[in-house]
Amino acid sequence: MNQKTKEIYSEVYSIINTLGKEYANKLPMKLYNIIEENRLEGYNPQYKSIDLKNQKIKRESLAMIALFYLNYWCDSKEEKQQLKELFNSNEQKYKKEIEEKYDIKFNKKKEQKAEERENQTDLIVYKEPIFKRIIKNIKQYMKKIFRQ
């Protein structure tokens, strides 16, 4: 396991312990043990308050805590539903920021081509291939000759 993953486990372990035993007890014991065993021994971050926005914490650690909150610490289905809606709206905002930041031209070009195809109302004129036209003309000429 790499250093960053161990640091994430250490941060999550510290946050869970800061929250208190009631939160730690709601987690499955096997999961809690995995976090405890895989954390980085020399890295013990201390969190004085649970306002994690103002503290240095890895994004992955926050994601893991959010997942624990959704799966184990939510008290009602309504709370879970609200949290899922919040996650979805955050995901949409993130996708929109990425699109604006990197200006995905490929998708825009696809959309423009589709719009152009929709706007085109010209009729397509079918034109026979040259060999078919030549054969047709020869047949017509032969019919004229043999009728006379």
C-alpha positions in Angstrom: 0.0 0.0 0.0 1.4 3.4 -0.9 2.2 6.3 1.4 -0.8 8.5 0.3 -3.3 5.7 1.0 -1.9 5.2 4.4 -2.1 8.9 5.1 -5.8 8.9 4.0 -6.5 6.0 6.4 -4.7 8.0 9.2 -6.8 11.1 8.6 -10.1 9.0 8.5 -9.1 7.2 11.7 -8.4 10.5 13.4 -11.7 12.0 12.3 -13.6 9.0 13.4 -12.0 9.1 16.8 -12.6 12.9 17.1 -16.3 12.3 16.4 -16.5 9.9 19.3 -17.3 6.3 20.1 -20.9 6.5 19.0 -19.8 7.1 15.4 -17.0 4.5 15.5 -19.5 1.9 16.9 -21.9 2.4 14.0 -19.2 1.4 11.5 -18.7 -2.4 10.9 -15.9 -3.6 13.2 -14.1 -5.2 10.3 -14.0 -1.8 8.4 -12.8 0.1 11.5 -10.1 -2.5 12.0 -9.0 -2.2 8.3 -8.7 1.6 8.7 -6.8 1.2 12.0 -4.4 -1.5 10.7 -3.6 0.3 7.4 -3.0 3.8 8.7 0.5 5.4 8.7 1.9 4.9 12.2 3.9 8.2 12.4 1.1 10.3 10.9 -1.5 11.3 13.5 -3.4 14.4 12.5 -5.3 16.2 15.2 -8.6 17.8 14.5 -9.8 20.2 17.1 -13.2 20.9 15.6 -15.2 19.0 13.0 -15.3 21.9 10.6 -13.1 20.2 8.1 -13.2 22.9 5.4 -10.7 25.0 7.3 -8.3 22.2 8.0 -5.8 20.5 5.9 -7.4 17.2 4.9 -7.1 15.2 1.7 -10.1 15.2 -0.7 -10.1 11.4 -0.6 -10.4 11.4 3.2 -13.4 13.7 3.0 -14.9 11.5 0.4 -14.5 8.4 2.6 -16.1 10.2 5.6 -19.0 11.3 3.4 -19.5 7.8 2.3 -19.5 6.5 5.8 -22.0 9.2 6.7 -24.3 8.1 3.9 -24.0 4.4 4.6 -23.7 4.2 8.3 -24.4 7.4 10.2 -27.6 8.8 8.5 -30.5 8.3 10.8 -33.4 8.4 8.3 -34.2 7.7 4.7 -35.0 11.3 4.2 -31.6 12.4 5.4 -30.0 9.8 3.0 -32.1 11.1 0.1 -31.1 14.7 0.8 -27.4 13.7 1.0 -27.7 11.8 -2.3 -29.3 14.8 -3.9 -26.5 17.0 -2.5 -23.8 14.6 -3.9 -25.6 14.6 -7.3 -25.8 18.4 -7.5 -22.1 18.7 -6.5 -21.2 16.2 -9.2 -23.2 18.2 -11.8 -21.4 21.4 -10.7 -18.1 19.7 -10.9 -18.8 18.4 -14.4 -19.9 21.9 -15.5 -16.7 23.4 -14.1 -14.6 20.9 -15.9 -16.4 21.5 -19.2 -15.9 25.3 -18.8 -12.3 25.0 -17.7 -11.2 22.7 -20.5 -13.7 23.9 -23.1 -14.4 20.5 -24.6 -14.4 21.3 -28.3 -15.1 17.8 -29.5 -18.6 17.6 -28.0 -19.4 21.1 -29.2 -18.3 20.3 -32.8 -20.5 17.2 -32.7 -23.5 19.2 -31.5 -22.8 21.8 -34.3 -22.7 19.1 -37.0 -26.0 17.6 -35.7 -27.6 21.1 -35.8 -26.4 21.6 -39.3 -27.8 18.3 -40.4 -31.1 19.2 -38.8 -31.1 22.6 -40.5 -30.4 21.2 -44.0 -33.7 20.8 -45.8 -32.3 20.5 -49.4 -33.5 17.6 -51.4 -31.0 15.1 -52.5 -31.1 14.5 -56.2 -30.5 11.0 -57.3 -28.2 10.7 -60.3 -27.7 7.4 -62.0 -24.1 6.3 -62.5 -22.6 7.0 -65.8 -22.4 3.4 -66.9 -26.1 2.8 -66.3 -26.9 6.0 -68.3 -24.8 4.8 -71.2 -26.4 1.3 -71.2 -29.8 2.9 -71.0 -29.1 5.2 -73.9 -27.7 2.3 -76.0 -30.9 0.2 -75.2 -33.1 3.1 -76.2 -31.2 3.6 -79.4 -31.4 -0.1 -80.2 -35.2 -0.1 -79.7 -35.6 2.8 -82.1 -33.5 1.0 -84.7 -35.3 -2.3 -84.5 -38.8 -0.7 -84.6 -38.3 0.8 -87.9 
